[in-house]
Amino acid sequence: MVNSVHNCLSVCTSQSGDFTKFLIKDLKAYGNGYLEVLYGQDEDEITVMCSCKRFECYGLLCRHCFYVLRLCDVKVFPEKYITRRWTKDVVPNMSKNSIVNPHILSGINPEVDNMVRDTMTSSEYIVNKLVTDMSKLSIFRDTLKNLMEQTDVETRDQPSVKQKDIVSSFVPHNEESTSAVCVPSGRRNKGSGSHKRFKSKREQAISRMGKRSRGCHSCGQDGHDRGICLALRGPQKTG
């Protein structure tokens, strides 16, 4: 509201149907700083809309609308622009222990969806209203407990539903296929190369254990044959 006094100027006005169009110059806005504000007043209702769309985005009127309301000598703030999110009666966020979340109920059944939303919203609204009156709040609590006990008695013989089944009913999923999946046929890689798998060191050692190592019949040692036996070559001369 203070920024509307220091940063906004009215350039001109014109009539657009049932609304009065104000051309507002914002000294701190981006671009050329010109915005259009529509103002209309019926018997008991005031309507004000700005081209910056701040109220549509954040639920708060912009300084341009406040400037026009001040120009039109509006003394009482319009209640239609007091959204519930900014009041003390706002419904708190869902509890972490809540099993049924109204945000994921869409798509099951419209009637069940609306019924669950209305029930949970009404209960939280009553609690917020009676939070300062302990006597009425205790009566409401006792009434809910009696309903809970009665519900437990009526649903005692029903089979329990697992949380996994509840979530699976919310989220759409494809039916399990019974068709067998076969191994794909092999395909030769491009270029030359070995098509055998790489063996580990352990497998290589085991495969070598079953093979006969070569031996020399002249000296009786393993690891070489007569072609490279040093005993047959004789002592080598050193220069």
Secondary structure, DSSP 8 states (H G I E B T S, - for coil): -HHHHHHEEEEEEEEETTEEEEEEEETTSSTT-EEEEEEEE-SS-EEEEETT-HHHHHSS--HHHHHHHHHTT--S--GGGS-GGGSTT------TT-S--GGG-TTT-HHHHHHHHHHHHHHHHHHHHSTT-HHHHHHHHHHHHHHHHHHHHHTSSS----HHHHHHHHS-------S----------SSS---S----HHHHHHHHHTS---B-TTT--BS--GGG-HHHH------
